[in-house]
Amino acid sequence: MRSMELHDQYGLTPVINARGTFTPLGVSRSTEEVAAAAAAALSGFFVMEELKDLADRTIVQVTGAEAGTVVHCTSAAITLSVAASMTGAAPSRIAALPHTEGMPGTVLLPAGHAVDYGHPIVQDIRLTGATPVLLGSDAGCSLGELEDGLARPDVACLLMVSSRLTRGDDLPIAEATELAHRHGVPVIVDGAAQDFRIKELLATGADLVAVSGQKYLGSPTAGLVIGRADLVRAVRAQEKGIGRAMKPSKEAIVGVVAALKARQEMDRPAWEQEQYDKAARFAEAAGRLPGISTTVVADPTGLPFPRARLDVDSATAGLTAAALAEALASGSPPIWVMSEAKEKGELTLELVPLTDRELEVILRRLAELVGDRDAPRAPRGGRGGRRG
Ligand SMILES: *Cc1c(COP(=O)(O)O)cnc(C)c1O
């Protein structure tokens, strides 16, 4: 069954998602191979430990890391990685959480890394029973401020985030990790949307790297925990404790394995060229509309694809960037774009998962909204426009 049939059957709003791997919109599209692998898993029984061993071997083979495992999502991966740094593999400690007596109960993170990706990341820490301690300020965290934090007696780990959501001057992960290791403190990196950069993040020396399966990797919802073998074992052991509520499904593990194999076999230069051409083609067409100028922009974290940025001149376009984003999202089908910088007149579109047909729909709607008289009229009406 294709996803459009589900929309028809249940009266669901079809969405054009140019907003990136956005959780409220279903995050990503799996390929047919990954979807078929996950679907096949649903109708069978498995020894779950065998599936986890398979995920471990596949992650090791694809990333070169010592070990890896799959949990429910990256949020779960963060919580369980923090828990692992507190309990090790000790069953009594694992059973005790979120009571932390006798364990290191402080988790350090640079203040600018206390991100909100739909909920505050510090809550992932608190779920274990640990206390997050923010270092520095939103403007940045210096190595000196990190050193002061590391001098505390009860530090379980240092958590850092690799994301375009972080604030302030970047504290380089490799330098922070080296300092943490000198104090005997392990480092966990939340690289949820950074599955293309796993090797780079591991090369910083971080002990565990957490990435989402369902973002660019395109698997069912899953979190991958990758890194030091003893800590990965301790993450797996949490399933007898707080990890019970964060376990991976069989279809997610099988889907992750299929997606990792596809990633390994992908022709990366050809794919990157395709993404660049797609963004350039879209930007060129959108840039011809009145009041809109466009730029192809690189991802600030180093993901290997660009986005199309629209700069809206409201005097010529007849509406502001904010009004344009609002109008796109309330049309039919709703079109979602990245609008964090709308007050500066900027909207950004991520085009990676979109079909040529969807790009045409976006261009036509943009033309209608900025009053381009030469544009063909898109048919209006039908379902949609509902937002919750
Ligand atoms: C998406 C995201 C998460 C959460 O990932 P899930 O797999 O949805 O739990 C955590 N951190 C960052 C920076 C994210 O972008």
The ligand as an SDF file (V2000), in Angstrom:
LIG
                    3D

 15 15  0  0  0  0  0  0  0  0999 V2000
   15.4740   15.2010   16.1530 C   0  0  0  0  0  0  0  0  0  0  0  0
   16.4230   15.4980   17.2510 C   0  0  0  0  0  0  0  0  0  0  0  0
   16.4210   14.7390   18.4230 C   0  0  0  0  0  0  0  0  0  0  0  0
   15.3920   13.7010   18.7180 C   0  0  0  0  0  0  0  0  0  0  0  0
   15.4120   12.6440   17.8310 O   0  0  0  0  0  0  0  0  0  0  0  0
   14.2550   11.5550   17.9120 P   0  0  0  0  0  0  0  0  0  0  0  0
   14.8230   10.4080   17.1200 O   0  0  0  0  0  0  0  0  0  0  0  0
   13.0420   12.1800   17.3100 O   0  0  0  0  0  0  0  0  0  0  0  0
   14.0300   11.2240   19.3460 O   0  0  0  0  0  0  0  0  0  0  0  0
   17.3960   15.0040   19.3830 C   0  0  0  0  0  0  0  0  0  0  0  0
   18.3010   15.9630   19.2020 N   0  0  0  0  0  0  0  0  0  0  0  0
   18.3380   16.7320   18.0980 C   0  0  0  0  0  0  0  0  0  0  0  0
   19.3890   17.7790   17.9590 C   0  0  0  0  0  0  0  0  0  0  0  0
   17.3860   16.5270   17.0790 C   0  0  0  0  0  0  0  0  0  0  0  0
   17.4330   17.2800   15.9840 O   0  0  0  0  0  0  0  0  0  0  0  0
  1  2  1  0
  2  3  1  0
  2 14  2  0
  3  4  1  0
  3 10  2  0
  4  5  1  0
  5  6  1  0
  6  7  2  0
  6  8  1  0
  6  9  1  0
 10 11  1  0
 11 12  2  0
 12 13  1  0
 12 14  1  0
 14 15  1  0
M  END
$$$$
